[in-house]
Amino acid sequence: MSRWQKLRNEIKAVALTALYFGMWIGALVFLKELVLAEYRIEFHRLSVALVGALILAKVVLVLEHVPLGAWVRTQPALVDVILRTALYAFGLLVVLLLERAFEGRHEHGGFGPSLISVFQHVEVHHVWVNAICLSGALLVYNAMSVVRRQLGAGGLLRLFLSPLPEESRAQQAERPAQSS
């Protein structure tokens, strides 16, 4: 594969992953705007959300190539999904806390006092909301990565673009018997 093809594939992967995380972050920002509008508080952070989606996409794509060890490879795929999600979510929480502390360092007289103030004020609730929502996004992403690997290149797209198979008469006959 030539350099240009590799670059094109990398750009495509980052763009699709950023679009995925951008939709999650966009939905989160939209929900925050709706809740805050009830209290007549303006909230406009969509540009920050888009940059965050690009950064999150690139980090997740890099971390996908980091092996979690021989033990994880011998376990069911569910273990890989849960472990990766937990590690990514923990890293995300740390970054969100550090970001809040960095933003308030001038207001609180330094990074340390600013970090302490994040935990003592309402700001920590914003961090938790972001961490919980984005952890859900990471869980779905990691699960879909396993499905993509199992189905092969383009398999997931073929799966969703093809019509659902009709149930056989035996399956239809079993269904009422199972529900009783």
ZAVOZA-248770 format. One record per residue: residue in one letter; y, x negated, z of N, C-alpha, C in turn. Coordinates in steps of 0.05 Angstrom, whole numbers. Example, Ala and Ser with C-alpha at 12.3 -4.5 7.8 and 13.67 -1.06 7.14 Angstrom:
% residues 2
{residuo = A nnorth = -114 neast = -264 nup = 156 canorth = -90 caeast = -246 caup = 156 cnorth = -66 ceast = -264 cup = 156}
{residuo = S nnorth = -45 neast = -257 nup = 142 canorth = -21 caeast = -273 caup = 143 cnorth = 1 ceast = -258 cup = 157}
This chain:
% residues 180
{residuo = M nnorth = -24 neast = -17 nup = 0 canorth = 0 caeast = 0 caup = 0 cnorth = 25 ceast = -18 cup = 0}
{residuo = S nnorth = 44 neast = -12 nup = -17 canorth = 68 caeast = -28 caup = -19 cnorth = 87 ceast = -22 cup = 5}
{residuo = R nnorth = 107 neast = -39 nup = 8 canorth = 126 caeast = -36 caup = 30 cnorth = 141 ceast = -10 cup = 27}
{residuo = W nnorth = 148 neast = -2 nup = 3 canorth = 163 caeast = 23 caup = -1 cnorth = 146 ceast = 47 cup = 6}
{residuo = Q nnorth = 120 neast = 46 nup = 0 canorth = 103 caeast = 68 caup = 7 cnorth = 100 ceast = 70 cup = 38}
{residuo = K nnorth = 97 neast = 47 nup = 50 canorth = 95 caeast = 46 caup = 80 cnorth = 120 ceast = 57 cup = 92}
{residuo = L nnorth = 143 neast = 48 nup = 82 canorth = 169 caeast = 58 caup = 92 cnorth = 172 ceast = 88 cup = 88}
{residuo = R nnorth = 164 neast = 97 nup = 64 canorth = 166 caeast = 126 caup = 58 cnorth = 148 ceast = 142 cup = 77}
{residuo = N nnorth = 124 neast = 132 nup = 82 canorth = 105 caeast = 146 caup = 100 cnorth = 116 ceast = 146 cup = 128}
{residuo = E nnorth = 128 neast = 123 nup = 137 canorth = 140 caeast = 122 caup = 164 cnorth = 163 ceast = 141 cup = 167}
{residuo = I nnorth = 180 neast = 142 nup = 147 canorth = 203 caeast = 160 caup = 148 cnorth = 194 ceast = 189 cup = 149}
{residuo = K nnorth = 173 neast = 195 nup = 133 canorth = 162 caeast = 222 caup = 132 cnorth = 150 ceast = 230 cup = 159}
{residuo = A nnorth = 135 neast = 211 nup = 171 canorth = 123 caeast = 217 caup = 197 cnorth = 144 ceast = 221 cup = 219}
{residuo = V nnorth = 165 neast = 204 nup = 219 canorth = 186 caeast = 207 caup = 239 cnorth = 201 ceast = 233 cup = 234}
{residuo = A nnorth = 207 neast = 240 nup = 209 canorth = 222 caeast = 264 caup = 203 cnorth = 206 ceast = 289 cup = 211}
{residuo = L nnorth = 180 neast = 290 nup = 205 canorth = 164 caeast = 313 caup = 213 cnorth = 161 ceast = 315 cup = 243}
{residuo = T nnorth = 157 neast = 293 nup = 257 canorth = 155 caeast = 293 caup = 286 cnorth = 181 ceast = 300 cup = 299}
{residuo = A nnorth = 203 neast = 290 nup = 288 canorth = 230 caeast = 296 caup = 298 cnorth = 236 ceast = 326 cup = 294}
{residuo = L nnorth = 227 neast = 337 nup = 271 canorth = 231 caeast = 365 caup = 266 cnorth = 216 ceast = 382 cup = 287}
{residuo = Y nnorth = 191 neast = 374 nup = 293 canorth = 175 caeast = 388 caup = 313 cnorth = 189 ceast = 387 cup = 340}
{residuo = F nnorth = 197 neast = 363 nup = 350 canorth = 210 caeast = 361 caup = 376 cnorth = 238 ceast = 373 cup = 375}
{residuo = G nnorth = 251 neast = 371 nup = 352 canorth = 277 caeast = 384 caup = 349 cnorth = 276 ceast = 414 cup = 352}
{residuo = M nnorth = 255 neast = 426 nup = 343 canorth = 252 caeast = 455 caup = 346 cnorth = 248 ceast = 462 cup = 376}
{residuo = W nnorth = 232 neast = 446 nup = 390 canorth = 228 caeast = 451 caup = 419 cnorth = 254 ceast = 446 cup = 434}
{residuo = I nnorth = 268 neast = 424 nup = 428 canorth = 293 caeast = 418 caup = 442 cnorth = 314 ceast = 439 cup = 435}
{residuo = G nnorth = 315 neast = 446 nup = 409 canorth = 334 caeast = 467 caup = 400 cnorth = 330 ceast = 493 cup = 415}
{residuo = A nnorth = 304 neast = 501 nup = 418 canorth = 298 caeast = 526 caup = 433 cnorth = 307 ceast = 523 cup = 462}
{residuo = L nnorth = 303 neast = 500 nup = 474 canorth = 311 caeast = 495 caup = 501 cnorth = 341 ceast = 497 cup = 504}
{residuo = V nnorth = 356 neast = 484 nup = 486 canorth = 385 caeast = 485 caup = 486 cnorth = 395 ceast = 514 cup = 482}
{residuo = F nnorth = 382 neast = 528 nup = 464 canorth = 390 caeast = 556 caup = 459 cnorth = 386 ceast = 573 cup = 484}
{residuo = L nnorth = 363 neast = 569 nup = 497 canorth = 358 caeast = 584 caup = 522 cnorth = 378 ceast = 577 cup = 544}
{residuo = K nnorth = 385 neast = 552 nup = 546 canorth = 405 caeast = 544 caup = 565 cnorth = 432 ceast = 557 cup = 559}
{residuo = E nnorth = 439 neast = 557 nup = 533 canorth = 465 caeast = 570 caup = 525 cnorth = 464 ceast = 600 cup = 532}
{residuo = L nnorth = 442 neast = 613 nup = 528 canorth = 441 caeast = 642 caup = 535 cnorth = 443 ceast = 647 cup = 565}
{residuo = V nnorth = 430 neast = 631 nup = 580 canorth = 431 caeast = 634 caup = 609 cnorth = 459 ceast = 628 cup = 619}
{residuo = L nnorth = 471 neast = 606 nup = 610 canorth = 498 caeast = 598 caup = 619 cnorth = 519 ceast = 617 cup = 609}
{residuo = A nnorth = 515 neast = 630 nup = 586 canorth = 535 caeast = 649 caup = 575 cnorth = 537 ceast = 673 cup = 594}
{residuo = E nnorth = 516 neast = 680 nup = 607 canorth = 516 caeast = 702 caup = 627 cnorth = 537 ceast = 696 cup = 649}
{residuo = Y nnorth = 541 neast = 671 nup = 655 canorth = 560 caeast = 663 caup = 676 cnorth = 586 ceast = 653 cup = 663}
{residuo = R nnorth = 590 neast = 657 nup = 637 canorth = 613 caeast = 649 caup = 622 cnorth = 618 ceast = 619 cup = 624}
{residuo = I nnorth = 597 neast = 604 nup = 622 canorth = 598 caeast = 575 caup = 622 cnorth = 591 ceast = 566 cup = 594}
{residuo = E nnorth = 608 neast = 550 nup = 581 canorth = 602 caeast = 541 caup = 554 cnorth = 585 ceast = 516 cup = 556}
{residuo = F nnorth = 566 neast = 514 nup = 538 canorth = 547 caeast = 492 caup = 537 cnorth = 541 ceast = 485 cup = 508}
{residuo = H nnorth = 549 neast = 462 nup = 500 canorth = 545 caeast = 454 caup = 472 cnorth = 533 ceast = 425 cup = 472}
{residuo = R nnorth = 507 neast = 423 nup = 470 canorth = 495 caeast = 396 caup = 470 cnorth = 475 ceast = 393 cup = 447}
{residuo = L nnorth = 479 neast = 409 nup = 426 canorth = 459 caeast = 408 caup = 404 cnorth = 458 ceast = 381 cup = 391}
{residuo = S nnorth = 481 neast = 367 nup = 388 canorth = 480 caeast = 340 caup = 375 cnorth = 464 ceast = 320 cup = 392}
{residuo = V nnorth = 467 neast = 322 nup = 418 canorth = 452 caeast = 305 caup = 436 cnorth = 422 ceast = 311 cup = 434}
{residuo = A nnorth = 416 neast = 337 nup = 431 canorth = 388 caeast = 345 caup = 428 cnorth = 376 ceast = 334 cup = 403}
{residuo = L nnorth = 391 neast = 334 nup = 381 canorth = 380 caeast = 323 caup = 356 cnorth = 375 ceast = 293 cup = 358}
{residuo = V nnorth = 393 neast = 279 nup = 370 canorth = 388 caeast = 250 caup = 374 cnorth = 364 ceast = 246 cup = 393}
{residuo = G nnorth = 362 neast = 262 nup = 413 canorth = 339 caeast = 261 caup = 431 cnorth = 313 ceast = 266 cup = 417}
{residuo = A nnorth = 313 neast = 285 nup = 398 canorth = 289 caeast = 291 caup = 383 cnorth = 280 ceast = 267 cup = 366}
{residuo = L nnorth = 299 neast = 254 nup = 354 canorth = 293 caeast = 230 caup = 337 cnorth = 281 ceast = 208 cup = 355}
{residuo = I nnorth = 294 neast = 203 nup = 377 canorth = 284 caeast = 182 caup = 395 cnorth = 256 ceast = 189 cup = 406}
{residuo = L nnorth = 253 neast = 214 nup = 415 canorth = 227 caeast = 222 caup = 426 cnorth = 205 ceast = 221 cup = 404}
{residuo = A nnorth = 212 neast = 228 nup = 380 canorth = 192 caeast = 227 caup = 358 cnorth = 183 ceast = 199 cup = 353}
{residuo = K nnorth = 202 neast = 180 nup = 351 canorth = 194 caeast = 152 caup = 346 cnorth = 178 ceast = 140 cup = 369}
{residuo = V nnorth = 186 neast = 146 nup = 393 canorth = 171 caeast = 136 caup = 416 cnorth = 142 ceast = 147 cup = 417}
{residuo = V nnorth = 139 neast = 173 nup = 412 canorth = 112 caeast = 185 caup = 412 cnorth = 96 ceast = 173 cup = 389}
{residuo = L nnorth = 107 neast = 170 nup = 366 canorth = 92 caeast = 158 caup = 343 cnorth = 83 ceast = 130 cup = 349}
{residuo = V nnorth = 99 neast = 114 nup = 363 canorth = 91 caeast = 87 caup = 371 cnorth = 69 ceast = 88 cup = 392}
{residuo = L nnorth = 73 neast = 106 nup = 412 canorth = 53 caeast = 107 caup = 434 cnorth = 26 ceast = 118 cup = 425}
{residuo = E nnorth = 26 neast = 133 nup = 403 canorth = 0 caeast = 143 caup = 392 cnorth = -19 ceast = 120 cup = 385}
{residuo = H nnorth = -8 neast = 97 nup = 378 canorth = -24 caeast = 74 caup = 370 cnorth = -32 ceast = 56 cup = 394}
{residuo = V nnorth = -23 neast = 63 nup = 418 canorth = -30 caeast = 48 caup = 441 cnorth = -57 ceast = 59 cup = 452}
{residuo = P nnorth = -77 neast = 42 nup = 453 canorth = -103 caeast = 51 caup = 463 cnorth = -102 ceast = 54 cup = 493}
{residuo = L nnorth = -116 neast = 74 nup = 503 canorth = -116 caeast = 80 caup = 532 cnorth = -140 ceast = 67 cup = 546}
{residuo = G nnorth = -156 neast = 53 nup = 531 canorth = -179 caeast = 38 caup = 543 cnorth = -206 ceast = 48 cup = 534}
{residuo = A nnorth = -226 neast = 32 nup = 539 canorth = -253 caeast = 38 caup = 530 cnorth = -264 ceast = 63 cup = 544}
{residuo = W nnorth = -257 neast = 67 nup = 569 canorth = -267 caeast = 91 caup = 583 cnorth = -258 ceast = 116 cup = 571}
{residuo = V nnorth = -233 neast = 118 nup = 563 canorth = -221 caeast = 142 caup = 551 cnorth = -235 ceast = 148 cup = 524}
{residuo = R nnorth = -241 neast = 127 nup = 509 canorth = -254 caeast = 131 caup = 482 cnorth = -281 ceast = 143 cup = 485}
{residuo = T nnorth = -295 neast = 139 nup = 508 canorth = -321 caeast = 151 caup = 512 cnorth = -321 ceast = 179 cup = 523}
{residuo = Q nnorth = -297 neast = 189 nup = 530 canorth = -294 caeast = 215 caup = 542 cnorth = -288 ceast = 236 cup = 520}
{residuo = P nnorth = -290 neast = 262 nup = 527 canorth = -282 caeast = 283 caup = 508 cnorth = -252 ceast = 280 cup = 501}
{residuo = A nnorth = -245 neast = 290 nup = 478 canorth = -218 caeast = 288 caup = 468 cnorth = -198 ceast = 301 cup = 488}
{residuo = L nnorth = -207 neast = 320 nup = 503 canorth = -189 caeast = 333 caup = 523 cnorth = -178 ceast = 313 cup = 543}
{residuo = V nnorth = -194 neast = 294 nup = 551 canorth = -186 caeast = 273 caup = 570 cnorth = -163 ceast = 257 cup = 558}
{residuo = D nnorth = -165 neast = 250 nup = 532 canorth = -144 caeast = 235 caup = 519 cnorth = -118 ceast = 251 cup = 518}
{residuo = V nnorth = -121 neast = 277 nup = 511 canorth = -97 caeast = 294 caup = 509 cnorth = -83 ceast = 297 cup = 536}
{residuo = I nnorth = -99 neast = 302 nup = 557 canorth = -87 caeast = 305 caup = 584 cnorth = -75 ceast = 279 cup = 594}
{residuo = L nnorth = -89 neast = 257 nup = 590 canorth = -79 caeast = 232 caup = 600 cnorth = -54 ceast = 223 cup = 585}
{residuo = R nnorth = -54 neast = 226 nup = 559 canorth = -30 caeast = 219 caup = 543 cnorth = -6 ceast = 237 cup = 551}
{residuo = T nnorth = -12 neast = 263 nup = 554 canorth = 10 caeast = 281 caup = 561 cnorth = 21 ceast = 274 cup = 589}
{residuo = A nnorth = 4 neast = 268 nup = 608 canorth = 13 caeast = 261 caup = 635 cnorth = 30 ceast = 235 cup = 634}
{residuo = L nnorth = 20 neast = 215 nup = 619 canorth = 35 caeast = 190 caup = 618 cnorth = 62 ceast = 194 cup = 604}
{residuo = Y nnorth = 62 neast = 208 nup = 581 canorth = 87 caeast = 213 caup = 566 cnorth = 106 ceast = 229 cup = 583}
{residuo = A nnorth = 96 neast = 249 nup = 597 canorth = 113 caeast = 267 caup = 613 cnorth = 125 ceast = 251 cup = 637}
{residuo = F nnorth = 110 neast = 234 nup = 649 canorth = 121 caeast = 217 caup = 671 cnorth = 143 ceast = 199 cup = 660}
{residuo = G nnorth = 138 neast = 187 nup = 637 canorth = 158 caeast = 170 caup = 625 cnorth = 183 ceast = 185 cup = 618}
{residuo = L nnorth = 179 neast = 209 nup = 608 canorth = 202 caeast = 227 caup = 601 cnorth = 218 ceast = 234 cup = 625}
{residuo = L nnorth = 204 neast = 241 nup = 647 canorth = 218 caeast = 247 caup = 672 cnorth = 235 ceast = 224 cup = 682}
{residuo = V nnorth = 223 neast = 200 nup = 681 canorth = 238 caeast = 176 caup = 690 cnorth = 263 ceast = 172 cup = 673}
{residuo = V nnorth = 259 neast = 174 nup = 646 canorth = 282 caeast = 171 caup = 628 cnorth = 304 ceast = 192 cup = 633}
{residuo = L nnorth = 296 neast = 217 nup = 637 canorth = 316 caeast = 238 caup = 643 cnorth = 331 ceast = 232 cup = 668}
{residuo = L nnorth = 317 neast = 223 nup = 689 canorth = 330 caeast = 217 caup = 715 cnorth = 349 ceast = 193 cup = 711}
{residuo = L nnorth = 340 neast = 173 nup = 697 canorth = 357 caeast = 149 caup = 693 cnorth = 382 ceast = 157 cup = 676}
{residuo = E nnorth = 378 neast = 174 nup = 656 canorth = 400 caeast = 183 caup = 639 cnorth = 421 ceast = 197 cup = 656}
{residuo = R nnorth = 413 neast = 216 nup = 673 canorth = 432 caeast = 230 caup = 690 cnorth = 447 ceast = 210 cup = 709}
{residuo = A nnorth = 432 neast = 191 nup = 720 canorth = 444 caeast = 172 caup = 738 cnorth = 464 ceast = 154 cup = 723}
{residuo = F nnorth = 457 neast = 147 nup = 698 canorth = 474 caeast = 130 caup = 682 cnorth = 500 ceast = 145 cup = 675}
{residuo = E nnorth = 498 neast = 171 nup = 669 canorth = 521 caeast = 187 caup = 662 cnorth = 541 ceast = 189 cup = 686}
{residuo = G nnorth = 530 neast = 190 nup = 710 canorth = 547 caeast = 194 caup = 733 cnorth = 554 ceast = 169 cup = 749}
{residuo = R nnorth = 548 neast = 146 nup = 738 canorth = 552 caeast = 121 caup = 753 cnorth = 581 ceast = 116 cup = 760}
{residuo = H nnorth = 600 neast = 123 nup = 743 canorth = 629 caeast = 119 caup = 750 cnorth = 638 ceast = 138 cup = 771}
{residuo = E nnorth = 628 neast = 162 nup = 769 canorth = 637 caeast = 184 caup = 788 cnorth = 627 ceast = 178 cup = 816}
{residuo = H nnorth = 604 neast = 165 nup = 819 canorth = 591 caeast = 161 caup = 845 cnorth = 593 ceast = 132 cup = 855}
{residuo = G nnorth = 606 neast = 115 nup = 841 canorth = 610 caeast = 88 caup = 850 cnorth = 587 ceast = 69 cup = 845}
{residuo = G nnorth = 572 neast = 74 nup = 824 canorth = 550 caeast = 56 caup = 817 cnorth = 525 ceast = 71 cup = 809}
{residuo = F nnorth = 506 neast = 56 nup = 799 canorth = 481 caeast = 69 caup = 789 cnorth = 464 ceast = 79 cup = 812}
{residuo = G nnorth = 460 neast = 63 nup = 833 canorth = 444 caeast = 72 caup = 856 cnorth = 454 ceast = 97 cup = 869}
{residuo = P nnorth = 479 neast = 98 nup = 877 canorth = 489 caeast = 123 caup = 888 cnorth = 488 ceast = 147 cup = 869}
{residuo = S nnorth = 491 neast = 141 nup = 843 canorth = 490 caeast = 162 caup = 823 cnorth = 461 ceast = 173 cup = 822}
{residuo = L nnorth = 442 neast = 156 nup = 823 canorth = 414 caeast = 165 caup = 822 cnorth = 407 ceast = 181 cup = 846}
{residuo = I nnorth = 417 neast = 173 nup = 870 canorth = 412 caeast = 189 caup = 894 cnorth = 425 ceast = 216 cup = 892}
{residuo = S nnorth = 449 neast = 217 nup = 880 canorth = 464 caeast = 242 caup = 877 cnorth = 449 ceast = 261 cup = 858}
{residuo = V nnorth = 435 neast = 251 nup = 839 canorth = 420 caeast = 268 caup = 820 cnorth = 400 ceast = 285 cup = 836}
{residuo = F nnorth = 387 neast = 273 nup = 856 canorth = 367 caeast = 287 caup = 872 cnorth = 380 ceast = 306 cup = 893}
{residuo = Q nnorth = 405 neast = 301 nup = 900 canorth = 418 caeast = 317 caup = 921 cnorth = 434 ceast = 340 cup = 909}
{residuo = H nnorth = 438 neast = 341 nup = 883 canorth = 454 caeast = 362 caup = 872 cnorth = 438 ceast = 379 cup = 853}
{residuo = V nnorth = 451 neast = 399 nup = 842 canorth = 438 caeast = 418 caup = 824 cnorth = 428 ceast = 405 cup = 799}
{residuo = E nnorth = 439 neast = 381 nup = 792 canorth = 431 caeast = 368 caup = 767 cnorth = 401 ceast = 363 cup = 765}
{residuo = V nnorth = 388 neast = 361 nup = 788 canorth = 359 caeast = 355 caup = 787 cnorth = 344 ceast = 379 cup = 775}
{residuo = H nnorth = 355 neast = 403 nup = 778 canorth = 342 caeast = 427 caup = 766 cnorth = 343 ceast = 425 cup = 735}
{residuo = H nnorth = 365 neast = 415 nup = 724 canorth = 366 caeast = 412 caup = 695 cnorth = 346 ceast = 391 cup = 686}
{residuo = V nnorth = 342 neast = 370 nup = 701 canorth = 322 caeast = 350 caup = 695 cnorth = 294 ceast = 362 cup = 695}
{residuo = W nnorth = 288 neast = 378 nup = 716 canorth = 262 caeast = 391 caup = 717 cnorth = 257 ceast = 410 cup = 694}
{residuo = V nnorth = 277 neast = 426 nup = 687 canorth = 274 caeast = 445 caup = 665 cnorth = 268 ceast = 429 cup = 639}
{residuo = N nnorth = 284 neast = 408 nup = 634 canorth = 279 caeast = 392 caup = 610 cnorth = 251 ceast = 379 cup = 610}
{residuo = A nnorth = 244 neast = 368 nup = 633 canorth = 218 caeast = 355 caup = 635 cnorth = 195 ceast = 374 cup = 631}
{residuo = I nnorth = 197 neast = 398 nup = 643 canorth = 175 caeast = 418 caup = 640 cnorth = 172 ceast = 427 cup = 611}
{residuo = C nnorth = 194 neast = 434 nup = 599 canorth = 194 caeast = 444 caup = 571 cnorth = 184 ceast = 422 cup = 552}
{residuo = L nnorth = 194 neast = 398 nup = 555 canorth = 186 caeast = 377 caup = 537 cnorth = 157 ceast = 367 cup = 542}
{residuo = S nnorth = 148 neast = 371 nup = 567 canorth = 120 caeast = 364 caup = 573 cnorth = 101 ceast = 384 cup = 558}
{residuo = G nnorth = 110 neast = 409 nup = 557 canorth = 95 caeast = 429 caup = 541 cnorth = 94 ceast = 421 cup = 512}
{residuo = A nnorth = 117 neast = 412 nup = 501 canorth = 118 caeast = 402 caup = 474 cnorth = 99 ceast = 379 cup = 469}
{residuo = L nnorth = 99 neast = 360 nup = 489 canorth = 81 caeast = 337 caup = 487 cnorth = 52 ceast = 345 cup = 488}
{residuo = L nnorth = 45 neast = 364 nup = 505 canorth = 18 caeast = 374 caup = 507 cnorth = 8 ceast = 385 cup = 480}
{residuo = V nnorth = 24 neast = 403 nup = 468 canorth = 17 caeast = 415 caup = 442 cnorth = 15 ceast = 393 cup = 421}
{residuo = Y nnorth = 34 neast = 374 nup = 421 canorth = 34 caeast = 353 caup = 401 cnorth = 8 ceast = 336 cup = 404}
{residuo = N nnorth = 1 neast = 328 nup = 428 canorth = -23 caeast = 312 caup = 432 cnorth = -48 ceast = 327 cup = 425}
{residuo = A nnorth = -49 neast = 353 nup = 431 canorth = -72 caeast = 369 caup = 423 cnorth = -74 ceast = 371 cup = 393}
{residuo = M nnorth = -52 neast = 375 nup = 380 canorth = -52 caeast = 378 caup = 350 cnorth = -59 ceast = 351 cup = 337}
{residuo = S nnorth = -52 neast = 329 nup = 350 canorth = -59 caeast = 302 caup = 340 cnorth = -89 ceast = 299 cup = 339}
{residuo = V nnorth = -103 neast = 309 nup = 360 canorth = -132 caeast = 307 caup = 360 cnorth = -144 ceast = 325 cup = 338}
{residuo = V nnorth = -132 neast = 349 nup = 335 canorth = -142 caeast = 367 caup = 314 cnorth = -138 ceast = 354 cup = 286}
{residuo = R nnorth = -114 neast = 342 nup = 282 canorth = -108 caeast = 329 caup = 257 cnorth = -128 ceast = 306 cup = 251}
{residuo = R nnorth = -135 neast = 291 nup = 272 canorth = -154 caeast = 269 caup = 268 cnorth = -181 ceast = 280 cup = 260}
{residuo = Q nnorth = -189 neast = 302 nup = 273 canorth = -216 caeast = 314 caup = 267 cnorth = -217 ceast = 326 cup = 239}
{residuo = L nnorth = -195 neast = 338 nup = 230 canorth = -196 caeast = 351 caup = 204 cnorth = -189 ceast = 333 cup = 181}
{residuo = G nnorth = -178 neast = 309 nup = 187 canorth = -171 caeast = 290 caup = 166 cnorth = -144 ceast = 296 cup = 153}
{residuo = A nnorth = -137 neast = 279 nup = 134 canorth = -110 caeast = 281 caup = 121 cnorth = -107 ceast = 308 cup = 107}
{residuo = G nnorth = -87 neast = 322 nup = 114 canorth = -81 caeast = 348 caup = 102 cnorth = -99 ceast = 371 cup = 111}
{residuo = G nnorth = -118 neast = 365 nup = 129 canorth = -137 caeast = 386 caup = 138 cnorth = -123 ceast = 408 cup = 154}
{residuo = L nnorth = -104 neast = 401 nup = 170 canorth = -91 caeast = 421 caup = 187 cnorth = -74 ceast = 439 cup = 169}
{residuo = L nnorth = -61 neast = 428 nup = 149 canorth = -45 caeast = 444 caup = 130 cnorth = -64 ceast = 463 cup = 115}
{residuo = R nnorth = -86 neast = 452 nup = 105 canorth = -106 caeast = 469 caup = 90 cnorth = -116 ceast = 492 cup = 108}
{residuo = L nnorth = -121 neast = 485 nup = 133 canorth = -131 caeast = 505 caup = 152 cnorth = -112 ceast = 528 cup = 155}
{residuo = F nnorth = -86 neast = 523 nup = 158 canorth = -67 caeast = 544 caup = 162 cnorth = -58 ceast = 558 cup = 137}
{residuo = L nnorth = -62 neast = 545 nup = 114 canorth = -54 caeast = 557 caup = 89 cnorth = -76 ceast = 573 cup = 75}
{residuo = S nnorth = -101 neast = 570 nup = 85 canorth = -123 caeast = 585 caup = 73 cnorth = -127 ceast = 611 cup = 88}
{residuo = P nnorth = -137 neast = 632 nup = 74 canorth = -141 caeast = 657 caup = 88 cnorth = -163 ceast = 655 cup = 109}
{residuo = L nnorth = -161 neast = 672 nup = 129 canorth = -182 caeast = 672 caup = 150 cnorth = -208 ceast = 682 cup = 138}
{residuo = P nnorth = -230 neast = 670 nup = 146 canorth = -256 caeast = 680 caup = 136 cnorth = -262 ceast = 708 cup = 149}
{residuo = E nnorth = -275 neast = 724 nup = 133 canorth = -283 caeast = 750 caup = 143 cnorth = -306 ceast = 747 cup = 162}
{residuo = E nnorth = -307 neast = 764 nup = 182 canorth = -329 caeast = 763 caup = 201 cnorth = -354 ceast = 774 cup = 188}
{residuo = S nnorth = -376 neast = 763 nup = 195 canorth = -402 caeast = 774 caup = 185 cnorth = -408 ceast = 799 cup = 200}
{residuo = R nnorth = -426 neast = 815 nup = 189 canorth = -434 caeast = 840 caup = 202 cnorth = -447 ceast = 835 cup = 229}
{residuo = A nnorth = -461 neast = 813 nup = 231 canorth = -474 caeast = 806 caup = 256 cnorth = -453 ceast = 800 cup = 278}
{residuo = Q nnorth = -432 neast = 786 nup = 271 canorth = -411 caeast = 781 caup = 290 cnorth = -396 ceast = 806 cup = 298}
{residuo = Q nnorth = -392 neast = 825 nup = 279 canorth = -378 caeast = 850 caup = 285 cnorth = -396 ceast = 867 cup = 303}
{residuo = A nnorth = -422 neast = 866 nup = 299 canorth = -440 caeast = 882 caup = 315 cnorth = -442 ceast = 871 cup = 343}
{residuo = E nnorth = -440 neast = 845 nup = 346 canorth = -441 caeast = 832 caup = 373 cnorth = -417 ceast = 838 cup = 390}
{residuo = R nnorth = -394 neast = 841 nup = 378 canorth = -369 caeast = 844 caup = 393 cnorth = -369 ceast = 868 cup = 412}
{residuo = P nnorth = -376 neast = 892 nup = 403 canorth = -376 caeast = 914 caup = 422 cnorth = -397 ceast = 910 cup = 445}
{residuo = A nnorth = -419 neast = 897 nup = 438 canorth = -439 caeast = 893 caup = 459 cnorth = -430 ceast = 873 cup = 480}
{residuo = Q nnorth = -414 neast = 853 nup = 472 canorth = -404 caeast = 833 caup = 491 cnorth = -383 ceast = 845 cup = 509}
{residuo = S nnorth = -367 neast = 863 nup = 500 canorth = -345 caeast = 874 caup = 516 cnorth = -354 ceast = 893 cup = 537}
{residuo = S nnorth = -378 neast = 904 nup = 535 canorth = -387 caeast = 923 caup = 555 cnorth = -402 ceast = 911 cup = 578}
